[in-house]
Amino acid sequence: MAGAAAPGAAPGTGARRSADSGVYVRPTVSGAAKILVVGPMGVGKTTLISTVSEIKPLSTEATMTQAGARVDTAPAGSAKTTTTVALDFGRLTLDGELVLYLFGTPGQQRFLPAWKDLARGALGALALVDTRDLEASFDAIGHLEDLDVPFTVAVNAFPDSTPYELSELRTALDLLPRTPLVVCDARDHASSVRALIALVRHLIEAVTDSVTESTS
């Protein structure tokens, strides 16, 4: 994770899309990381990746059908009519040095085999949750723990969601003390970038702690 000092910059500084960002990776880039964006159906994974990606994002959303209505259940009150059936993909460069390759996973249990394949080689994950249905996020967080993928939890603040204290949410989600918990708006570029920076900082701290333990 060369170039990991980049997340120390002020949120949003140097992390915005610039005029020269396009198809090609900038020549200043010295490190890259594969990052998963996970969570239940309708939690905002596709939206977040589309919001932050400096390239045209790849999306495999398909229209929800009556045949899948019993297994593809959107959150209560959601007007969602499409669902990801393979993956979402985008790219974000932080401070011109660190590239994040973002892979959004399908939210349904029936796509778990594809989910596990996408997790291979991932350095970490951003787990999105929706306070309107916290239980829907348990499976995704459990999969990350089973696969030993470090993660940060981001509460996607929907307009009609009830706000809670982070301490309450941490208890409800049964998160370990070391697992970061942040609030974001997947529709807002700066907010979504801050959530990803929180994840990168967590990954750096984990590597630093591991090195310290191995040399002590």
C-alpha positions, 0 to 999 in steps of 0.5 A: 500500500505505497502512497498510504500517507495520502489519507492523512490529507484533509477530507476531500483535498486532492481526492476529488475528480480532476480535469486530467482524470480519465481512463489512464492511471496517473503517473504519480500513482505509487500504490493500488488496493482492491476494495470491496463495497458490500451490503444488502440489496438497496443499501447504496453500493451502486450509488456510492461507486458511481458517485466517487468513480473517476472513470465511467463505472461498470454496473450490472444492474438488471430490472427486478422481475415478479419471478424474483420478488420473493427473493429480491426484497428491497428495504421497506419504502424503497422505490428500487426497481433494479438490482446488481446481478454480478458486480459494480466497478469503479476507480478512485485516486486519492491525492494522486498516489493511491488508487482504489479499485472498487468492486461492488458485490451483489446484495442477495444471498443467492449470489454468495458464490460470486461474492466470495470470488470477488473477495479474493485479493481484496485488502479491505471492504466498506460495509454499507448499512441502512438503519431502516433495516440493520438486520439485513446487513448482518450477513454481509458483515458476517461474510467479511469476518469469516473471510478475514477481510478488514472492513469499515462500516458506513451508515448510508444516511437515507432521507427517511432513515432515523438517526441513531447515536454511533454507540447505539449502532455499534452495539446493535451491529455487534462491532469490535471496538477496533472496527471503524463506524462512520456515517455517509451519504452515498449520493455525495462525493465528498461524504463517500470519499471520506468513508473510503478514507476512513477504511484506508486509514483503518487498513494502514493502522492494521498493517502498522500494528501487525509490523509492530507486533512482529518486531516486538 
